[in-house]
Amino acid sequence: MAVFVYKFGGTSVGSVERIKAVAEKIKKSTELGNHIVVVVSAMSGETNRLTGLAKEMQAQPNSREMDVLLSTGEQVTMSLLSMALHDLDCPACSYTGGQVKILTDSMHTKARIIEIDDVKIKQDLDQGKVVVVAGFQGIDEHGNITTLGRGGSDTTAVALAAALKADECHIYTDVDGVYTTDPRVEPKARRLDKITFEEMLELASLGSKVLQIRAVEFAGKYNVALRVLSSFKEGCGTLITYEESQMERALISGIAFNRDEAKLTITGVPDLPGVASKILCPVADKNIEVDMIIQNIAADETTDFTFTVHRNDYQKSKQVLEETCKELGAKQVTGDDSIVKVSIVGVGMRSHAGIASTMFKVLADEGINIRMISTSEIKISVVVDEKYLELAVRALHKAFDLEKEEE
């Protein structure tokens, strides 16, 4: 008998009507003889509502109590879904993360899963029950409720699928799969039937919002076949799996972009050993994540050092860098918070030369100036002015024939 783990996000369970629709979908699957474990998120808007209440009580809410509070959102959904299944004469049982023993470390608000005790779940499945588990949460060795941070329900679903050796883990969202790029930017974007873990990981890290990075990492590590589907319409979605021979023909699988970028440059820095550390360590000490980095050495034995950060961290980063500028005796700090990152991703890059030159020529032909470049084995990212985002995505999508159906 096949075992499937289904995960339904906040919009999929955003109302009583939608929860009932999810229950109907689950019942149909059980009627095909499948064993089903369901992981649910809080109803859409609920986590924000609870966070707002917490901030009314405390400017910076206690992290342990925040986990206790936020975990209730998923508990509401799991119990309502179980009720809906009972109403359809479909046996079901709901559990919190702690009840099924999803053991985590003690890092409140961003805990990581250590192990899962699957005994209780397997017993229920053997009895023909649908098991409904609250996503996003677990319990530490001291019995404290913990939450897994952003995208935690996806991670819960993948971890349960790995523990149960499920046939597939289905992530139900408000989109019907992974697309070659965002259809809101390029209407000709096409849904992919398959994509590799590597490509999905790159797309997720570069701005694609379909799946969270941690869930993809977990799935790749434990070889859990992931499928992204729509809660609202039928279809086969996109399967995320290991590379297969027929997938090697596609040079590029998708285009990702991130609007939340900002760029900072410190010029005239003395070109001495350790200078990069002196620039970046104070930034890291403020818990600011640095993305792309470029260092240029001038003829006068000074260097210009440029890096990108999240746009929300721009002003804080600039203040830190201005202090560093004085300490190092550098010339000045400049910045730009109206830039974006556009990336092409594909395992086909490994065996095909000329991908980068094609990308650069396409952008040049459109009059788009490249500010920064970063590459890896299966991706090329460029930083361009924000006003060129849509033009760059559409031009690259056309140049790499991404609108064409897979053979």
Residue pairs with C-beta under 8 A, 6 or more apart in sequence:
1 33
1 34
1 35
2 33
2 34
2 35
2 167
3 34
3 35
3 36
3 37
3 125
3 164
3 165
3 166
3 167
4 29
4 34
4 35
4 36
4 37
4 166
4 167
4 168
4 169
4 170
5 36
5 37
5 38
5 39
5 157
5 158
5 160
5 161
5 164
5 166
5 168
5 169
5 170
6 26
6 29
6 36
6 37
6 38
6 39
6 157
6 170
6 172
7 38
7 39
7 40
7 41
7 135
7 153
7 154
7 156
7 157
7 169
7 170
7 171
7 172
8 22
8 38
8 39
8 40
8 41
8 172
8 231
9 41
9 153
9 171
9 172
9 173
9 174
9 231
10 41
10 42
10 43
10 44
10 45
10 46
10 47
11 18
11 44
11 173
11 174
11 231
12 18
12 22
12 41
12 172
12 173
12 174
12 231
12 232
13 19
13 22
13 40
13 41
13 43
13 44
13 77
13 80
13 81
14 43
14 44
14 45
15 43
16 80
18 231
19 77
19 80
19 81
19 84
20 84
21 231
22 38
22 81
22 84
22 172
22 231
23 81
23 84
23 85
23 87
23 88
23 90
24 88
25 231
26 36
26 38
26 85
26 90
26 130
27 85
27 88
27 90
29 36
30 36
30 90
30 128
30 130
35 125
36 130
36 131
37 121
37 125
37 130
37 131
37 132
37 133
37 160
37 161
37 164
37 166
38 81
38 130
38 131
38 132
38 133
39 133
39 134
39 135
39 153
39 156
39 157
39 160
40 74
40 77
40 78
40 81
40 132
40 133
40 134
40 135
40 153
41 73
41 74
41 77
41 135
41 136
41 153
42 50
42 70
42 73
42 74
42 76
42 77
42 136
43 73
43 76
43 77
46 73
46 76
47 70
47 73
50 69
50 70
50 72
50 73
51 70
53 69
54 61
54 65
54 66
54 69
55 61
61 69
63 108
63 109
64 108
64 144
66 108
66 109
66 147
67 108
67 109
67 111
67 137
67 144
67 145
67 146
67 147
68 145
70 136
70 137
70 147
71 96
71 97
71 134
71 136
71 137
71 145
71 147
73 136
74 96
74 134
74 135
74 136
74 137
74 153
75 96
75 134
77 134
78 94
78 95
78 96
78 132
78 133
78 134
79 94
81 92
81 94
81 132
82 92
82 93
82 94
82 130
82 132
85 91
85 92
85 130
85 132
86 92
90 130
91 127
91 128
91 129
91 130
92 129
92 130
92 131
92 132
93 124
93 129
93 130
93 131
93 132
94 132
94 133
94 134
95 120
95 121
95 131
95 132
95 133
95 134
96 133
96 134
96 137
97 133
97 134
97 135
97 136
97 137
97 138
97 139
97 145
97 146
97 156
98 137
98 138
98 139
98 143
98 145
99 120
100 116
100 117
100 118
100 120
100 121
100 131
100 133
101 116
101 117
101 120
101 139
102 113
102 116
102 137
102 138
102 139
102 156
102 159
103 113
103 114
103 115
103 116
103 117
103 138
103 139
103 140
103 141
104 111
104 112
104 113
104 114
104 138
104 139
104 140
104 146
104 148
105 111
105 112
105 114
105 140
105 146
106 140
106 141
106 142
106 144
106 146
107 146
108 144
108 146
108 147
109 147
109 149
110 147
110 148
110 149
111 138
111 140
111 146
111 147
111 148
111 149
112 148
113 138
113 148
113 155
113 156
113 159
116 159
116 160
116 163
118 160
118 163
118 164
121 131
121 133
121 160
121 164
122 164
124 131
125 131
133 156
133 160
135 152
135 153
135 154
135 156
135 157
136 147
136 148
136 152
136 153
136 156
137 145
137 146
137 147
137 148
137 152
137 156
138 145
138 146
138 147
138 148
138 156
139 145
139 146
140 146
148 155
148 156
148 214
149 214
150 212
151 211
151 212
151 213
151 214
151 215
154 171
154 211
154 212
154 214
154 215
155 212
155 214
155 215
155 218
157 169
157 171
157 215
158 169
158 215
158 218
158 219
158 222
158 224
158 226
159 218
160 166
160 169
161 168
161 169
161 219
161 224
162 218
162 219
162 222
162 224
166 224
167 225
168 225
168 226
168 227
168 239
169 219
169 224
169 225
169 226
169 227
170 227
170 229
170 237
171 211
171 215
171 226
171 227
171 228
171 229
172 229
172 230
172 231
173 210
173 228
173 229
173 230
173 231
174 230
174 231
174 232
175 210
175 228
175 230
176 191
176 229
176 230
176 233
176 235
176 237
177 191
177 192
177 228
177 229
177 230
177 235
177 237
177 238
178 191
178 192
178 195
178 200
178 203
178 208
178 210
178 211
178 228
178 238
178 240
178 254
179 189
179 190
179 191
179 192
179 254
180 186
180 189
180 190
180 192
180 253
180 254
180 255
180 397
180 402
180 403
181 189
181 254
181 255
181 256
181 257
181 393
181 397
181 402
182 189
182 208
182 257
182 393
183 189
185 257
185 389
185 390
185 393
185 394
186 255
186 390
186 393
186 394
186 397
188 397
188 398
188 402
188 403
189 397
189 402
189 403
190 402
190 403
190 404
190 405
191 238
192 238
192 253
192 254
192 406
193 236
193 238
193 239
193 406
194 238
194 239
194 240
194 241
194 244
194 247
195 203
195 238
195 239
195 240
195 253
195 254
196 240
196 241
196 242
196 243
196 247
196 253
196 347
197 216
197 219
197 220
197 240
197 241
197 242
198 220
198 243
198 347
198 378
199 253
199 254
199 345
199 346
199 347
199 378
200 211
200 216
200 226
200 240
201 213
201 216
201 217
201 220
202 256
202 343
202 345
202 376
202 378
202 379
203 210
203 253
203 254
203 256
203 345
204 210
204 211
204 212
204 213
204 216
205 213
206 256
206 257
206 258
206 341
206 343
206 345
206 379
206 381
207 256
207 257
207 258
207 259
207 341
207 343
208 254
208 256
210 228
211 226
211 228
211 240
215 226
216 226
216 240
218 224
219 225
219 226
219 240
223 242
225 239
225 240
225 241
226 239
226 240
226 241
227 236
227 237
227 238
227 239
227 240
228 237
228 238
228 240
229 235
229 236
229 237
230 237
243 347
247 347
248 347
248 348
248 351
249 348
249 407
250 346
250 347
250 348
250 406
251 346
251 348
251 349
251 352
251 355
251 400
252 344
252 345
252 346
252 348
252 349
252 355
252 400
252 402
253 345
253 346
253 347
253 348
254 344
254 345
254 346
254 402
255 342
255 343
255 344
255 345
255 393
255 396
255 397
255 402
256 342
256 343
256 345
257 340
257 341
257 342
257 343
257 389
257 392
257 393
258 340
258 341
259 311
259 340
259 386
259 389
260 310
260 311
260 312
261 291
261 308
261 309
261 310
261 311
261 339
261 340
261 341
261 383
262 308
262 309
262 310
262 311
262 313
262 314
262 317
262 335
262 336
262 337
262 339
263 306
263 307
263 308
263 335
263 336
263 337
263 339
263 371
263 372
263 383
264 306
264 307
264 308
264 309
264 314
264 317
264 318
264 321
264 333
264 334
264 335
265 304
265 305
265 306
265 333
265 334
265 335
266 279
266 304
266 305
266 321
266 324
266 325
266 328
266 330
266 332
266 333
267 302
267 304
267 330
267 331
267 332
267 333
267 334
268 302
268 304
268 330
268 331
268 332
269 275
269 279
269 302
269 303
269 304
269 305
269 328
269 330
270 301
270 302
270 303
270 328
270 329
270 330
271 297
271 298
271 301
271 302
271 303
275 303
275 305
275 328
276 293
276 295
276 305
278 324
278 327
278 328
279 305
279 321
279 324
279 328
280 290
280 293
280 307
282 320
282 323
282 324
283 290
283 307
283 309
283 317
283 320
283 321
284 290
286 316
286 317
286 320
288 309
288 310
288 313
288 316
288 317
288 320
289 309
289 310
289 313
290 307
290 308
290 309
291 307
291 308
291 309
291 310
291 341
292 307
292 308
292 341
292 372
292 374
292 381
292 383
293 305
293 306
293 307
294 305
294 306
294 307
294 372
295 303
295 304
295 305
295 306
296 303
296 304
296 306
297 303
298 304
302 330
302 331
306 372
308 339
308 341
308 372
308 383
309 317
311 337
314 335
314 337
317 335
318 333
318 335
321 333
322 333
324 330
325 331
325 332
325 333
336 371
338 385
338 386
338 387
339 371
339 383
339 384
339 385
339 386
340 383
340 384
340 385
340 386
340 388
340 389
341 381
341 382
341 383
342 381
342 382
342 384
342 389
342 392
342 393
342 396
343 379
343 380
343 381
343 382
344 355
344 359
344 379
344 380
344 396
344 400
345 378
345 379
346 355
346 378
346 379
347 378
349 355
349 377
349 378
349 379
349 380
350 377
350 378
355 380
356 375
356 380
358 399
358 400
359 380
359 382
359 396
359 399
360 370
362 395
362 396
362 399
363 370
363 382
363 384
363 392
363 395
363 396
365 395
366 388
366 391
366 392
366 395
368 384
368 385
368 388
368 391
368 392
368 395
369 384
369 385
370 382
370 383
370 384
371 382
371 383
371 384
371 385
372 382
372 383
373 380
373 381
373 382
373 383
374 380
374 381
374 382
375 381
382 392
384 392
397 403
